[in-house]
Amino acid sequence: MDGDGVSDAWEDSDGDGAFNIQELMIGKNPANPHDVLGIRLIVSILFDASWEYIRLVKLAFALASTYIYDYTDGHVIISNVVLYNDVKVHSYEYNISNVYIKSNLDALGYTNLVIYAGPTTWGICKETNIELNGAILSPDSVEWFAAVIGHEIGHFAFVFGEEYVDRYGNYYDDCYITYIGIDFNSLIGLLGIKTVMGLGYVPGNEEIYERELSTYDDYRNLTELIKQLDISCSWETDQWYQWTENGFGLNYWPRLAYGFCWYVLVFMLTNYYSIYPTLWFDNNVVVFTSVHCKLLEYDPLPGPFTPIYYYIRYH
């Protein structure tokens, strides 16, 4: 806020990262610091991009914000994007950025996650950043690029692990089921398990419409499939393993009773960001102030279908 005694549309009265006008337009309360988390990003394009390319970048982040709002069932948005073009390494703009779009990258995207944990405190360091493969962005792939952003925000903001790989580093799409003629990750997707962190194959441009955060039922079904098909991989994904046992290699990182993403999301929102999500259970409303075994029953909503992309702020 600017301290003039009046908080206007593009100020953040409650300090949750979302601007007042954004909260009003999506049905949140700009005076309540516990109802929505706004993520603010500084994006550097590390090459000289055309105006058309920059337009596609803005569209991708707008779609990604809508995707994130959807997969968190209305509790997280990308609220602000500062965008720099043709940025040079170690320049001022480069040094303040937390997202880098590169002309080429060995992966679709990558999050350089820097976290800390001690006897009394733990969290995400400000050095954490995202790298995106700018070569995949085109008018035909903007939704795919948005899905990549949504996946990387899962690492960046919530410390999610990967779900396309098991705790031992085995990739589910490397497990080929010969007598069916399909890899295991594709089969998982066909059977309806399609998670934001990569469990189950979904075509790139369809991901933002079909993927959700993993639930307890997803892991129960994954375990049963592996048992029935006698697949040589573990039901424990990297995500589950890191959050229940390994703690990302840090002695004091929190260990949880369950490692599915909805459980971890609620833990991070409540314990790290002080956001208290309100979730629906069979026409009953439950407000979470920490994790609870009630989350084992949670079935994500098909929406919300709020057009968040209208309200993202660019600089």
C-alpha contacts under 8 A as a table, 3 or more apart, distances in Angstrom:
res1	aa1	res2	aa2	distance
1	M	7	S	6.47
1	M	11	E	5.45
1	M	12	D	6.27
1	M	13	S	6.53
2	D	7	S	7.73
2	D	11	E	7.86
3	G	6	V	7.47
4	D	7	S	7.74
7	S	11	E	6.02
7	S	12	D	7.61
7	S	13	S	6.25
8	D	11	E	5.56
8	D	20	N	7.15
9	A	19	F	6.81
9	A	20	N	5.14
9	A	21	I	4.73
10	W	19	F	5.37
10	W	20	N	6.09
10	W	21	I	6.40
11	E	19	F	5.36
11	E	20	N	5.94
12	D	15	G	5.47
12	D	16	D	7.18
12	D	17	G	6.60
12	D	18	A	6.11
12	D	19	F	4.53
12	D	20	N	5.49
12	D	30	P	7.29
13	S	19	F	7.56
13	S	20	N	6.59
13	S	30	P	6.15
13	S	31	A	6.09
14	D	30	P	6.07
14	D	31	A	5.16
14	D	32	N	5.89
14	D	33	P	4.73
15	G	18	A	7.52
15	G	33	P	6.18
16	D	33	P	5.28
16	D	34	H	7.24
16	D	36	V	6.79
16	D	37	L	5.49
16	D	38	G	6.09
17	G	37	L	5.97
17	G	38	G	4.02
17	G	39	I	6.05
17	G	40	R	6.94
17	G	79	S	7.01
18	A	22	Q	6.44
18	A	23	E	6.57
18	A	36	V	7.31
18	A	37	L	6.46
18	A	38	G	4.25
18	A	39	I	7.44
18	A	77	I	7.74
18	A	79	S	5.52
19	F	22	Q	5.29
19	F	23	E	6.41
19	F	30	P	7.48
19	F	38	G	7.91
19	F	79	S	7.14
20	N	23	E	5.26
20	N	24	L	6.30
20	N	30	P	4.99
21	I	24	L	5.11
21	I	25	M	6.10
21	I	30	P	7.87
22	Q	25	M	5.20
22	Q	26	I	6.29
22	Q	79	S	7.74
22	Q	311	Y	5.90
22	Q	312	I	7.76
23	E	26	I	5.35
23	E	27	G	6.10
23	E	28	K	4.57
23	E	29	N	5.93
23	E	30	P	5.63
23	E	36	V	7.95
24	L	27	G	5.25
24	L	28	K	5.53
24	L	29	N	6.37
24	L	30	P	6.74
25	M	28	K	7.53
25	M	311	Y	7.89
26	I	306	T	6.85
26	I	308	I	7.53
28	K	35	D	6.74
28	K	36	V	7.26
29	N	32	N	5.32
29	N	35	D	7.30
30	P	33	P	7.38
32	N	35	D	6.29
33	P	36	V	7.35
33	P	274	S	7.91
33	P	275	I	7.27
34	H	37	L	7.87
34	H	274	S	5.97
34	H	275	I	4.18
34	H	276	Y	5.53
34	H	277	P	8.00
35	D	75	H	6.64
35	D	275	I	5.68
35	D	276	Y	6.13
35	D	277	P	6.57
36	V	74	G	7.46
36	V	75	H	4.61
36	V	76	V	5.57
36	V	77	I	7.66
36	V	275	I	6.41
37	L	75	H	6.16
37	L	76	V	4.67
37	L	77	I	6.38
37	L	273	Y	7.64
37	L	275	I	6.86
38	G	76	V	5.98
38	G	77	I	5.13
38	G	78	I	5.61
38	G	79	S	5.07
38	G	80	N	7.87
39	I	76	V	7.48
39	I	77	I	6.16
39	I	78	I	4.62
39	I	79	S	5.59
39	I	80	N	6.91
40	R	78	I	6.11
40	R	79	S	5.75
40	R	80	N	4.71
40	R	81	V	6.10
41	L	78	I	7.60
41	L	80	N	6.17
41	L	81	V	4.92
41	L	82	V	6.33
41	L	97	S	7.50
41	L	98	N	6.39
41	L	99	V	6.92
42	I	81	V	5.77
42	I	82	V	4.66
42	I	83	L	6.10
42	I	84	Y	7.91
42	I	96	I	7.19
42	I	97	S	4.66
42	I	98	N	5.55
42	I	99	V	6.13
43	V	81	V	6.90
43	V	82	V	5.97
43	V	83	L	4.84
43	V	84	Y	6.17
43	V	97	S	5.66
43	V	98	N	6.39
43	V	99	V	4.63
43	V	100	Y	5.80
43	V	101	I	7.37
44	S	83	L	6.06
44	S	84	Y	4.83
44	S	85	N	6.11
44	S	86	D	7.57
44	S	87	V	6.02
44	S	93	E	7.08
44	S	94	Y	6.38
44	S	97	S	6.24
44	S	99	V	6.24
44	S	100	Y	4.93
44	S	101	I	6.18
45	I	48	D	7.44
45	I	49	A	7.30
45	I	83	L	7.70
45	I	84	Y	6.12
45	I	85	N	4.89
45	I	86	D	5.65
45	I	87	V	5.98
45	I	100	Y	5.97
45	I	101	I	4.72
45	I	102	K	6.45
46	L	85	N	6.86
46	L	86	D	5.15
46	L	87	V	4.86
46	L	88	K	6.40
46	L	89	V	7.72
46	L	100	Y	6.84
46	L	101	I	6.00
46	L	102	K	5.39
46	L	103	S	7.02
47	F	85	N	6.86
47	F	86	D	4.33
47	F	87	V	6.52
47	F	102	K	7.10
47	F	103	S	6.64
48	D	85	N	6.21
48	D	86	D	4.27
48	D	87	V	7.93
49	A	53	Y	5.90
49	A	54	I	6.47
49	A	85	N	6.51
49	A	86	D	6.71
50	S	53	Y	5.11
50	S	54	I	6.30
51	W	54	I	5.05
51	W	55	R	6.17
52	E	55	R	5.02
52	E	56	L	6.39
53	Y	56	L	5.05
53	Y	57	V	6.27
53	Y	138	S	7.63
54	I	57	V	4.93
54	I	58	K	6.27
55	R	58	K	5.20
55	R	59	L	6.22
56	L	59	L	4.96
56	L	60	A	6.03
56	L	137	L	7.56
56	L	138	S	7.25
56	L	139	P	6.99
56	L	142	V	6.65
57	V	60	A	5.08
57	V	61	F	6.34
57	V	137	L	7.89
57	V	142	V	7.92
58	K	61	F	5.29
58	K	62	A	6.20
58	K	314	Y	7.89
59	L	62	A	5.04
59	L	63	L	6.16
59	L	142	V	7.40
59	L	309	Y	7.93
60	A	63	L	5.13
60	A	64	A	6.01
60	A	142	V	5.58
60	A	143	E	6.50
60	A	145	F	6.23
60	A	146	A	4.69
61	F	64	A	4.81
61	F	65	S	6.09
61	F	78	I	7.83
61	F	146	A	6.12
61	F	149	I	7.34
62	A	65	S	5.18
62	A	66	T	6.49
62	A	78	I	7.88
62	A	308	I	7.22
62	A	309	Y	4.36
62	A	310	Y	7.57
62	A	312	I	6.37
63	L	66	T	5.10
63	L	67	Y	6.13
63	L	143	E	7.07
63	L	146	A	5.83
63	L	308	I	7.93
63	L	309	Y	5.91
64	A	67	Y	4.85
64	A	68	I	6.08
64	A	78	I	7.78
64	A	146	A	4.61
64	A	147	A	6.36
64	A	149	I	6.17
64	A	150	G	5.44
64	A	208	I	7.71
65	S	68	I	5.12
65	S	69	Y	6.11
65	S	77	I	5.19
65	S	78	I	4.88
65	S	79	S	7.72
65	S	150	G	7.59
65	S	308	I	6.54
65	S	309	Y	6.59
65	S	312	I	7.72
66	T	69	Y	5.07
66	T	70	D	6.09
66	T	77	I	7.08
66	T	306	T	7.49
66	T	307	P	6.60
66	T	308	I	5.00
66	T	309	Y	5.96
67	Y	70	D	4.99
67	Y	71	Y	6.15
67	Y	146	A	7.93
67	Y	147	A	7.55
67	Y	150	G	6.69
67	Y	208	I	5.62
67	Y	209	Y	7.62
68	I	71	Y	5.15
68	I	72	T	6.01
68	I	76	V	6.34
68	I	77	I	6.08
68	I	78	I	7.79
68	I	150	G	6.05
69	Y	72	T	5.37
69	Y	73	D	6.03
69	Y	74	G	4.85
69	Y	75	H	6.19
69	Y	76	V	5.19
69	Y	77	I	5.29
69	Y	304	P	7.50
69	Y	308	I	7.59
70	D	73	D	5.04
70	D	74	G	6.02
70	D	302	P	7.93
70	D	303	G	5.67
70	D	304	P	5.55
70	D	305	F	7.09
71	Y	74	G	7.70
71	Y	196	V	7.89
71	Y	211	R	7.61
71	Y	212	E	5.20
71	Y	213	L	6.02
71	Y	300	P	7.89
72	T	75	H	5.52
72	T	76	V	6.18
72	T	213	L	7.56
72	T	265	L	7.98
73	D	279	L	7.86
73	D	300	P	7.05
73	D	301	L	6.48
73	D	303	G	6.77
73	D	304	P	6.25
74	G	304	P	6.39
75	H	277	P	6.57
77	I	308	I	7.78
78	I	81	V	7.63
78	I	312	I	6.80
79	S	311	Y	7.66
79	S	312	I	5.16
79	S	313	R	6.20
80	N	312	I	5.88
80	N	313	R	4.70
80	N	314	Y	5.95
81	V	312	I	7.58
81	V	313	R	6.16
81	V	314	Y	4.85
81	V	315	H	6.40
82	V	314	Y	5.70
82	V	315	H	4.64
83	L	314	Y	7.19
83	L	315	H	6.09
84	Y	87	V	6.55
84	Y	93	E	7.05
87	V	91	S	7.15
87	V	93	E	6.69
87	V	94	Y	6.31
88	K	91	S	5.56
88	K	94	Y	6.63
89	V	94	Y	5.86
89	V	95	N	7.98
90	H	93	E	7.94
90	H	94	Y	5.60
90	H	95	N	5.85
91	S	94	Y	5.09
91	S	95	N	6.17
92	Y	95	N	5.20
92	Y	96	I	6.43
93	E	96	I	5.47
93	E	97	S	6.26
94	Y	97	S	5.35
97	S	100	Y	7.22
97	S	129	N	7.87
98	N	127	E	7.63
98	N	128	T	6.92
98	N	129	N	4.51
98	N	130	I	6.21
99	V	129	N	5.64
99	V	130	I	4.64
99	V	131	E	5.86
99	V	132	L	7.53
100	Y	129	N	7.80
100	Y	130	I	6.20
100	Y	131	E	4.80
100	Y	132	L	6.12
101	I	131	E	5.96
101	I	132	L	4.76
101	I	133	N	6.06
101	I	134	G	5.38
102	K	105	L	6.59
102	K	131	E	7.08
102	K	132	L	6.13
102	K	133	N	5.46
102	K	134	G	5.25
102	K	135	A	7.61
103	S	133	N	6.40
103	S	134	G	5.08
103	S	135	A	5.50
104	N	133	N	5.45
104	N	134	G	6.35
104	N	135	A	5.74
105	L	108	L	6.95
105	L	109	G	7.55
105	L	132	L	7.26
105	L	133	N	5.08
105	L	134	G	7.93
106	D	133	N	7.85
107	A	110	Y	6.80
107	A	133	N	6.80
108	L	132	L	6.28
108	L	133	N	5.23
108	L	136	I	7.60
108	L	148	V	6.83
109	G	130	I	7.27
109	G	131	E	5.55
109	G	132	L	4.39
109	G	133	N	5.79
109	G	148	V	6.42
109	G	149	I	7.65
109	G	152	E	6.89
110	Y	130	I	5.80
110	Y	131	E	5.13
110	Y	132	L	6.54
110	Y	152	E	6.70
111	T	128	T	7.30
111	T	129	N	5.79
111	T	130	I	4.38
111	T	131	E	6.19
111	T	152	E	6.08
111	T	155	H	6.50
111	T	156	F	6.40
112	N	128	T	5.50
112	N	129	N	5.30
112	N	130	I	6.16
112	N	131	E	7.80
113	L	124	I	7.72
113	L	127	E	7.89
113	L	128	T	4.84
113	L	129	N	6.70
113	L	155	H	7.17
113	L	156	F	6.51
113	L	159	V	7.71
114	V	124	I	6.17
114	V	125	C	5.42
114	V	126	K	7.79
114	V	127	E	6.37
114	V	128	T	5.09
115	I	122	W	7.51
115	I	123	G	5.70
115	I	124	I	4.44
115	I	125	C	5.36
115	I	128	T	7.85
116	Y	122	W	5.34
116	Y	123	G	5.55
116	Y	124	I	6.46
116	Y	125	C	6.93
116	Y	250	L	7.63
116	Y	253	W	7.60
117	A	120	T	7.92
117	A	121	T	5.88
117	A	122	W	3.95
117	A	123	G	6.52
117	A	250	L	6.56
117	A	251	N	7.44
117	A	252	Y	5.17
117	A	253	W	5.23
118	G	121	T	5.28
118	G	122	W	6.00
118	G	251	N	7.87
118	G	252	Y	5.37
118	G	253	W	7.52
119	P	252	Y	6.09
122	W	252	Y	7.66
122	W	253	W	6.61
123	G	272	Y	7.43
124	I	128	T	7.15
124	I	157	A	7.91
125	C	128	T	5.85
128	T	156	F	6.77
129	N	156	F	6.92
130	I	152	E	6.82
130	I	156	F	7.16
132	L	148	V	7.94
132	L	149	I	7.72
133	N	136	I	6.20
133	N	137	L	7.88
134	G	137	L	5.59
136	I	141	S	6.98
136	I	145	F	7.12
137	L	140	D	7.89
137	L	141	S	5.65
137	L	142	V	5.80
137	L	145	F	6.07
138	S	141	S	5.15
138	S	142	V	5.96
139	P	142	V	5.79
140	D	143	E	7.95
141	S	144	W	5.15
141	S	145	F	6.29
141	S	204	G	7.74
141	S	205	N	6.41
142	V	145	F	5.03
142	V	146	A	6.21
142	V	205	N	7.59
143	E	146	A	4.92
143	E	147	A	6.26
143	E	204	G	7.36
143	E	205	N	4.96
143	E	206	E	7.44
143	E	207	E	7.83
143	E	208	I	6.93
144	W	147	A	5.02
144	W	148	V	6.39
144	W	204	G	4.65
144	W	205	N	4.50
144	W	206	E	7.40
144	W	207	E	6.95
144	W	208	I	7.65
145	F	148	V	5.07
145	F	149	I	6.36
146	A	149	I	5.05
146	A	150	G	6.21
146	A	208	I	7.31
147	A	150	G	4.96
147	A	151	H	6.15
147	A	204	G	7.42
147	A	205	N	7.82
147	A	207	E	6.02
147	A	208	I	5.44
148	V	151	H	5.09
148	V	152	E	6.21
149	I	152	E	5.17
149	I	153	I	6.10
150	G	153	I	5.17
150	G	154	G	6.52
150	G	196	V	7.63
151	H	154	G	5.22
151	H	155	H	7.10
151	H	196	V	5.90
151	H	197	M	5.88
152	E	155	H	5.19
152	E	156	F	6.07
153	I	156	F	4.68
153	I	157	A	5.61
153	I	158	F	7.48
154	G	157	A	5.78
154	G	158	F	5.38
154	G	159	V	6.44
154	G	160	F	5.52
154	G	197	M	7.44
155	H	158	F	5.66
155	H	159	V	4.42
155	H	160	F	4.73
155	H	161	G	6.60
156	F	159	V	6.01
156	F	160	F	7.98
158	F	264	V	7.64
158	F	265	L	6.44
158	F	268	M	6.17
160	F	197	M	7.63
160	F	239	Q	6.03
160	F	261	C	7.00
160	F	264	V	7.63
161	G	197	M	7.40
161	G	238	D	5.64
161	G	239	Q	3.84
161	G	240	W	7.55
161	G	242	Q	6.85
162	E	165	V	6.24
162	E	197	M	5.51
162	E	198	G	6.78
162	E	237	T	6.91
162	E	238	D	5.33
162	E	239	Q	5.16
163	E	166	D	6.93
163	E	195	T	7.75
163	E	197	M	5.20
163	E	198	G	5.16
163	E	199	L	5.03
163	E	237	T	5.20
163	E	238	D	6.02
163	E	239	Q	5.81
164	Y	171	Y	5.99
164	Y	172	Y	5.89
164	Y	173	D	7.67
164	Y	185	N	7.44
164	Y	197	M	7.02
164	Y	198	G	4.75
164	Y	199	L	4.77
164	Y	200	G	7.34
164	Y	237	T	7.24
165	V	168	Y	7.83
165	V	169	G	5.66
165	V	170	N	5.35
165	V	171	Y	4.30
165	V	172	Y	5.82
165	V	237	T	5.78
165	V	238	D	6.08
166	D	169	G	5.38
166	D	170	N	5.31
166	D	171	Y	6.53
166	D	172	Y	7.35
166	D	233	C	6.77
166	D	234	S	5.77
166	D	235	W	6.81
166	D	236	E	5.66
166	D	237	T	3.89
166	D	238	D	5.10
167	R	170	N	7.39
167	R	234	S	6.95
167	R	236	E	5.72
167	R	237	T	5.09
167	R	238	D	4.43
167	R	239	Q	7.88
167	R	240	W	7.86
167	R	241	Y	5.79
168	Y	234	S	7.74
168	Y	238	D	7.68
169	G	238	D	7.54
170	N	174	D	7.43
170	N	233	C	6.47
171	Y	174	D	5.33
171	Y	175	C	7.14
172	Y	175	C	5.42
172	Y	183	D	7.47
172	Y	184	F	5.65
172	Y	185	N	5.08
172	Y	233	C	7.49
173	D	176	Y	6.97
173	D	183	D	5.24
173	D	184	F	5.53
173	D	185	N	4.73
173	D	186	S	6.92
174	D	183	D	6.62
174	D	184	F	7.50
175	C	183	D	5.60
175	C	184	F	5.49
175	C	185	N	7.82
175	C	231	I	7.18
175	C	232	S	7.42
175	C	233	C	7.85
176	Y	181	G	7.33
176	Y	182	I	5.90
176	Y	183	D	4.08
176	Y	184	F	5.96
177	I	180	I	5.59
177	I	181	G	5.80
177	I	182	I	5.53
177	I	183	D	5.67
177	I	184	F	6.56
178	T	181	G	4.86
178	T	182	I	6.85
182	I	186	S	6.68
182	I	187	L	6.61
183	D	186	S	5.53
183	D	187	L	6.40
184	F	187	L	5.02
184	F	188	I	6.16
185	N	188	I	5.00
185	N	189	G	6.39
185	N	199	L	6.68
185	N	200	G	4.78
185	N	201	Y	5.66
186	S	189	G	5.15
186	S	190	L	6.31
186	S	200	G	5.77
186	S	201	Y	4.75
186	S	202	V	7.81
187	L	190	L	5.04
187	L	191	L	6.24
187	L	200	G	7.17
187	L	201	Y	7.75
188	I	191	L	5.17
188	I	192	G	6.59
188	I	193	I	5.55
188	I	194	K	7.51
188	I	199	L	7.34
188	I	200	G	4.75
188	I	201	Y	7.10
188	I	222	L	7.69
189	G	192	G	5.19
189	G	193	I	5.09
189	G	194	K	5.44
189	G	199	L	7.46
189	G	200	G	3.88
189	G	201	Y	4.86
189	G	202	V	6.45
190	L	193	I	7.45
190	L	200	G	7.61
190	L	201	Y	7.75
192	G	200	G	7.81
193	I	199	L	6.74
193	I	200	G	5.56
193	I	218	D	6.17
194	K	198	G	7.12
194	K	199	L	5.66
194	K	200	G	4.72
194	K	201	Y	6.80
194	K	202	V	7.00
194	K	210	E	6.89
194	K	211	R	5.02
194	K	212	E	6.56
194	K	214	S	7.89
195	T	198	G	5.44
195	T	199	L	5.10
195	T	200	G	6.64
195	T	211	R	4.92
195	T	212	E	4.95
195	T	213	L	5.24
195	T	214	S	5.38
196	V	199	L	7.40
196	V	211	R	5.24
196	V	212	E	5.38
196	V	213	L	5.33
196	V	214	S	7.32
197	M	213	L	7.35
198	G	201	Y	7.22
202	V	206	E	6.56
202	V	207	E	5.86
202	V	210	E	7.69
202	V	211	R	7.95
203	P	206	E	5.48
203	P	207	E	6.43
204	G	207	E	5.54
205	N	208	I	7.20
206	E	209	Y	5.54
206	E	210	E	6.27
207	E	210	E	5.19
207	E	211	R	5.47
208	I	211	R	6.10
212	E	300	P	7.42
213	L	261	C	5.60
213	L	262	W	5.99
213	L	300	P	7.96
214	S	218	D	6.05
214	S	219	Y	7.68
214	S	260	F	5.52
214	S	261	C	5.05
214	S	262	W	6.12
215	T	218	D	5.19
215	T	219	Y	6.84
215	T	260	F	5.56
215	T	261	C	6.56
215	T	262	W	5.91
215	T	263	Y	7.75
215	T	296	L	7.23
215	T	298	Y	7.03
215	T	299	D	7.23
216	Y	219	Y	5.34
216	Y	220	R	6.27
216	Y	260	F	6.01
216	Y	295	L	7.99
216	Y	296	L	5.35
216	Y	297	E	7.39
216	Y	298	Y	7.88
217	D	220	R	4.91
217	D	221	N	6.02
217	D	296	L	7.63
218	D	221	N	5.22
218	D	222	L	6.06
219	Y	222	L	4.85
219	Y	223	T	6.02
219	Y	235	W	7.13
219	Y	260	F	7.33
220	R	223	T	5.20
220	R	224	E	6.36
221	N	224	E	5.12
221	N	225	L	6.18
222	L	225	L	5.16
222	L	226	I	6.27
222	L	235	W	6.16
223	T	226	I	5.32
223	T	227	K	6.26
223	T	235	W	5.13
224	E	227	K	5.09
224	E	228	Q	6.08
225	L	228	Q	5.12
225	L	229	L	5.97
226	I	229	L	5.33
226	I	230	D	5.53
226	I	231	I	5.10
226	I	232	S	7.89
226	I	233	C	7.52
226	I	234	S	7.60
226	I	235	W	6.92
227	K	230	D	5.13
227	K	231	I	7.00
234	S	237	T	7.11
236	E	239	Q	7.76
236	E	240	W	5.69
236	E	241	Y	6.04
237	T	240	W	5.23
237	T	241	Y	6.16
238	D	241	Y	5.12
238	D	242	Q	6.00
239	Q	242	Q	5.48
239	Q	243	W	6.39
239	Q	259	G	6.40
239	Q	260	F	7.32
239	Q	261	C	7.70
240	W	243	W	5.45
240	W	244	T	6.04
240	W	258	Y	7.01
240	W	259	G	3.91
240	W	260	F	6.08
241	Y	244	T	5.42
241	Y	245	E	5.43
241	Y	246	N	6.08
241	Y	247	G	7.95
241	Y	259	G	7.00
242	Q	245	E	5.73
242	Q	246	N	4.66
242	Q	247	G	4.89
242	Q	248	F	5.35
242	Q	259	G	7.83
243	W	246	N	6.71
243	W	247	G	5.58
243	W	248	F	7.62
243	W	254	P	7.29
243	W	255	R	5.44
243	W	256	L	5.91
243	W	258	Y	7.49
243	W	259	G	5.45
243	W	264	V	7.76
244	T	247	G	6.99
244	T	255	R	4.84
244	T	256	L	4.93
244	T	257	A	6.04
244	T	258	Y	6.15
244	T	259	G	5.85
245	E	255	R	6.27
246	N	249	G	5.63
246	N	250	L	7.54
246	N	255	R	7.94
247	G	250	L	5.44
247	G	251	N	6.86
247	G	252	Y	7.58
247	G	253	W	5.15
247	G	254	P	6.59
247	G	255	R	6.25
248	F	253	W	7.35
250	L	253	W	5.40
256	L	259	G	6.75
256	L	264	V	7.96
258	Y	263	Y	6.74
258	Y	264	V	7.95
259	G	263	Y	6.61
259	G	264	V	6.49
260	F	263	Y	5.59
260	F	264	V	6.52
261	C	264	V	4.99
261	C	265	L	5.86
262	W	265	L	4.99
262	W	266	V	6.26
262	W	295	L	7.46
263	Y	266	V	5.45
263	Y	267	F	6.31
263	Y	291	V	6.55
263	Y	295	L	6.40
263	Y	296	L	7.94
264	V	267	F	4.93
264	V	268	M	6.09
265	L	268	M	5.16
265	L	269	L	6.00
266	V	269	L	5.09
266	V	270	T	5.97
266	V	276	Y	7.92
266	V	277	P	7.16
266	V	288	F	7.45
266	V	290	S	6.67
266	V	291	V	6.00
267	F	270	T	5.43
267	F	271	N	5.67
267	F	272	Y	7.58
267	F	290	S	5.83
267	F	291	V	5.40
268	M	271	N	5.36
268	M	272	Y	5.06
268	M	273	Y	6.53
269	L	272	Y	5.80
269	L	273	Y	4.93
269	L	274	S	5.92
269	L	275	I	4.95
269	L	276	Y	6.68
269	L	277	P	7.58
270	T	273	Y	5.91
270	T	274	S	4.64
270	T	275	I	5.05
270	T	276	Y	5.46
270	T	277	P	7.77
270	T	288	F	7.47
270	T	289	T	5.59
270	T	290	S	5.38
270	T	291	V	7.93
271	N	274	S	5.92
271	N	290	S	6.63
275	I	289	T	7.95
276	Y	287	V	6.47
276	Y	288	F	5.47
276	Y	289	T	5.31
276	Y	290	S	7.79
277	P	287	V	5.76
277	P	288	F	5.62
277	P	289	T	7.61
278	T	285	V	6.59
278	T	286	V	5.60
278	T	287	V	4.37
278	T	288	F	6.47
279	L	285	V	5.79
279	L	286	V	5.38
279	L	287	V	6.45
279	L	288	F	7.94
280	W	283	N	6.10
280	W	284	N	5.60
280	W	285	V	4.81
280	W	286	V	6.35
281	F	284	N	4.97
281	F	285	V	6.27
281	F	286	V	7.22
281	F	297	E	7.96
281	F	298	Y	6.81
281	F	299	D	7.83
288	F	291	V	6.83
288	F	292	H	7.75
291	V	295	L	7.38
292	H	295	L	5.93
293	C	296	L	5.62
293	C	297	E	7.97
294	K	297	E	5.76
294	K	298	Y	7.19
295	L	298	Y	5.05
301	L	304	P	7.18
303	G	306	T	7.91
307	P	310	Y	6.07
307	P	311	Y	7.96
308	I	311	Y	5.56
308	I	312	I	6.87
309	Y	312	I	5.76
